Amino acid sequence: MKKVKYIASLLLAVILIACNTGEARKNKEIQIDSDKNNIEMKKVSFISEGAKLIGNLYFPKDFDSSKKYPAIVVAGSWTTVKEQMAGLYAKRLAENGYITLAYDFRNFGESEGEPRFYESPAIKKVDVENATIFLANQPEVDENRVGAFGVCAGAMYTLMAAAEDNQIKAVVTTASWLHDAEAVKLFYGGEEGVNEKIQAAQKAKENYAKNGVVDYIPTISTEDPSAAMYGPYDYYLNKERGAVPNWSSDKFAVMSWEDWLTTDPMPTAKNMETPIMMIHSDGCVLPQYTKNYFENIKTADKKLVWLDTDLESPFDQFNFYDQDEQVNVAVKNATEWFDAKL
């Protein structure tokens, strides 16, 4: 009965979450803001595979431009933009002494890229690499002290990049979304459901290639079961949380399904030589997959932080996006790790 209950809760995760080294380019300054904690934010742009990406660069309290700082690239979950969990963690890590970058991946938010709202882990992996190069080349950054932080699916993109990119000197993930071919069957209606989505994606790609038309479904809906996330999930529905203006709740490119469902980040663990910390809980999505990934990481310089929770998987996942209790723990542990490794 316990196993059935666990699988049933996993099936809800699709609703809940389903959460090439490029050349360095010059930074284009757009604006500078500051807040009550003296954290300056500068809007910047950089190039990834020919597309201009827009990001927010955060500076530590009492920033001194004559000094060199360690820096962190922050990646948020699938479909998200820099004003959501990536921006929150980037700001919090900046408060602890780091220059940080939260940015919109290609096809999303203020960044360029076509088709719009096309979710491709392979594309996002490359964007992480190019964001790292951009950040390392900032005059205020120590190029030998650049790390990466990933939340949910952002952890997947970050791990895929860090396994290949030696520019990333340390990694922290929190509430990581890591799947393989078997896991996606649990989330997306078994083998039949997965195949149906892949076939729909292939047809959508053909339609786009022939007619330039992008087929969309809602990103989240409480009424449309075909939505990428289906159900009354507060983070993405609440304007005080994740339903920010720059994020699209009504457009998920159908062609994304093939890329999403056929991506398997698990084998990258055996190539991972970068010092890595993984923060998770039994209440987050696919806890065993995070444990499996951690066990297979090549380097011995690794740490698994497992938080206690009374919530069953995956209901603790959203808490790591913006709730003080989980975010504070994640930031504290991440800061200690980056302080030691960068």
N, C-alpha and C positions, 0 to 999 in steps of 0.2 A: 504493500500500500504506500509505503514511504517513497519507493522508487517511482510509482505512478504519479504521486504528488509532486515529486521533483521534476519529472518530465513535463508535467502539466504547467508548472511554473516556468520552465524553460521555454515552452511554446509561447508564452506571453512575451518573451524577450523580443521577438520579432516586432511586436507592437511597441514594446517599451523602448527599445534602443535601436533595433535594426532599422541601438547606439550604436642614370647616366650623369654623372656629375656635370652640372652645367657651368657656364662661364660666369664669372663675377661681373656684376653691373654696378654702375654708379647709383648712389642713393639720390632720390629726388625728394627734397623737403617740401611738404605741402602746408603743414601748420604745426604749431606747438601749443599744447594745453598743459595745465598743471592742476593738482587737486590739493585738498587740505592737508594731505600727508606729504606734500612736497614731492610728489611723483610726477615728473614731467612726461608727457607723451607727445611724440613726434610722428606725424603721418608720413609714411615713406612709400616708395615703389621700387620694385626690382623686376628683373626679367627671368622667366622660367620657360625654356624651350620656345622662345619667341613671343610669349604672352607677358604683358605687364601685370604683376601682382601688386595689390595694395595691402599695406600692413600698418600696424601701430607699434612704434618702438618706444618702450618704457625705460626710463632712467631712474637710478636709485635716488633716495633722499640725499640732499647735499651733494648732488652730482658735480664732479670737478672735471672739466673737459681736458685738463692737462694730464689726467691719469688714464691708465688702461684698466678696463674692468672685465671680469668674466661675464659670459653672456649665455643666454638660453633661448632656443627656438621652441615655441609652444604650439602644439597641434591639437585641435579639437575634434569632436566626433564627426561621423558621416553627416553630410548635408549642411553642416553648421557653418557659421561665419565668425569672424574675429571678435564680434561683440558679445558672443556667448561664452562658453566655458574657457575657451582659449584666452580671451581677454582677461577674464577674472584671474586665472592662474598666472598670466604674464604680469599683471599688476601686483599680485601678492608676492611673487618672486622678486620683482623689482624692489619692493619694500624691504626685502632682505638682502639687498646689496648687488643685484644683478641687472645688467642691461638685458631686456627681454624683447622678443618679437612675437606678436600674434598677427596673423595675416589671413587673408582670404585665399583659399586654394583656387587654382584655375577652374573656371566655369561657375564660380560662386561669388556672391557678394559684390564688392566693388572691383574685383579682379576681372581681367579679360579671360577669354577662353570660350570656345564653342565646341559642342552644343551646350547651352546653358543648363545647369542643374544635372549635369552628367557626372555621376559618382563612379570614379575609377581609382581603385587603390594603387594601381601602377602609376597613374599620373600623379597622385598625391605623394607617393614615395619620392618621385623625382622633384616635386616641389619642395619637399622637406630638405632634400640635398641642396637645392639651389638657394633656399632660404638660409641654410647654414653657411654657404659660401658668402652670400650677401652680408650676413651678420658678422662673420669673421673679418670681413674687409672694412668694417666701419672703423674710423680713426680712433674711437674711444674704446674699442674692444681689443682685448688680448687674443689674437688669433689662435693661440695654443690652449685657450681655456673656454671653449664653446661646447655647451651641452645641449641636450634635447629632452623635452618633456611632452608626453602624450597622454591624452584622456580618451577612454573608450576606444573607438575606432582609430582615433589619432595615435593611440599606442601602437596599433598594428602598422600604420604608415611609418611611424618613427622607428619601430624595430626593423622593418624591412630596409629602411635607409641606413640605420646604424650598423647593420650587419655587413654593409658594403662600403660605407663612407668613413674613412679614418679621420676626417675632419671633426666628427662628433666624438668628443672625448669622454663623455659620461651621459648616461640615460636614466631617466626615471619615468615609469608609467604608473598610472592610477586608474582603477576600474577598467582594466584593459579588455577590449573586445578582440578575441582571437578565436578563429574558427577554422574548420577544415571541411572536407566534403561530407563527412558524417554529421558534423554539428549543424550544417545548414539544413539538413533533412529534418532535424528536430524543429527548427524554426519555421520552415517554409513548406509544410505540408508533405513531408516525406519525399521520396525519390520522384514521385509523380508531380508534386507541387513544384519542386526545384526545376524539373525538366520543362514544365509549362512556362515558368518564368524565364528560363533561358531561351526557349523558343520565341516567346514574346519579345525578348530583347533583340534577338537576331532579326526578327521581322521589323522591329523599330529601327534597327541600324540600316536595313535595306531601304526602308522608307526615307530615312534621312539622306542616304547616299543618292537616291534617285530623285527625290522631290524637295530635299532641303527642309522637310517637315519633322519636327521633334514631337514624338508622342509622349504625353505626360499623364501621370496619376498624381493624386495629392501626396504630399510628404507625410501629412498626418491628418486623420479624420476620425470623428466620433460616429460618422454615419456611413462612410464608404469603405467596405471591407477590402477593396483593392488597394487602398492607400499603403504606402511604404510602412507607415506606423499607424495602426488602427486601434483607437481606444481613447478614453478620457485621461490622457497623461499630462499632468499639470505642467511639467517643465516647458513643453513645447506649445502649450495652449495659454499659458499665463503670461500676460505682458509684463508682469513684475519679475518674471524669471527668464525663460528662454524664448518667448514669442516676441523677439525684438524686430524692429522695422526692417532691418537689412536682410532678415532671414525669410525664406519663402516657405509657407506652410502648404501651398497648393501646387507645387511643381517639383516632381521627381521624374527624371527622364527614364522612361521604361527601358531604354537600351542599357541602363546601368546594371540591370539584374545579372546579365551574363558576367560582367567584370566582377561584381560583388560576390556572386555565388561560387565563382571558380577560383577566387584568390585563396591561397593557403599560405599564411605566414609562418606556420609551425616549423618547417624545415630550416628557417633562417637562424633558429637558436643555435644550431651546431656550428654556425659561422661567426657567432657573436663573441668578439674579443673585447668589446667596449665594457668598462665597468657599468653595472646595471643594477638598479633597484626596482622592484615591482611591488606596488601597493594594491591590495585587493581585500575582499572579504567573501565569506560564504554567501552573503546576501547579494553580491554583485553577479553579473552575468558570467556563465560558464566558468565557475571557479576552478574546476579541475583542469581546464585548458591553460589557465595561467600557471597552475602548479606544474603541469607537464612541460610548458615552455621553459619555465625557470629551471627545472631539473635538467633539461637538455642544453642549456646555455654553455657554450664552450669555455668561457673564462671562469676562473674560480673567484674572481673579484665581483661577487654578486650578493644581493641581499633581498630576501622576501619578507615584506611586512604584511602581516595578516591581521586585519581588524576584527574585533568581536562585534557581533550584531545579532539581534533577535529576529531580524527580517530574513525570510527565505529568498533564495535566488529567484529572480533578479531584482528584487524590489529595493535593494540598497543602492543600485546603480546610479539613479538620478541624484541621490544625495551627494555624490562626489562631483556633481556638476556645479552646485552652488550653495549647498547647505554648510553653515559654519562649522558644525562638529566634524564632518568628514573632510571638508576643505582645509581646515586648520591642521588636522593631523597629517594630511597629505603634504601640505606646504612645509610643515615642520620637518618631516622626514626627508622630503626632497631637498630642502635647504641644507640639512646636515650632510646629505650625500654629496651634493654639488660642492659644498665647502671643502669636503675631504678629497674630492676627486678632480676638481678643476683648479 
